């Protein structure tokens, strides 16, 4: 019975992981992933958190404008 409980927990984890990957495949998920990844990389390099957040937010905003550009 314990094995079946663990197996069910594993399957729920996989389902949640697939939902996350589906979200990351959308334009909003791509923008969020790039912003969070760039922020964590900059903080890891030793840049203070406010400067890293500003730079990562700016890059994410530019990426958002490029991806969601309307066709006139």
Secondary structure, 3 states (H helix, E strand, C coil): CHHHHHHHHHHHHHHHHHHHHHHHCCHHHHHHHHHHHHHHHHHHCCCCHHHHHHHHHHHHHHHHHHHCCCCC
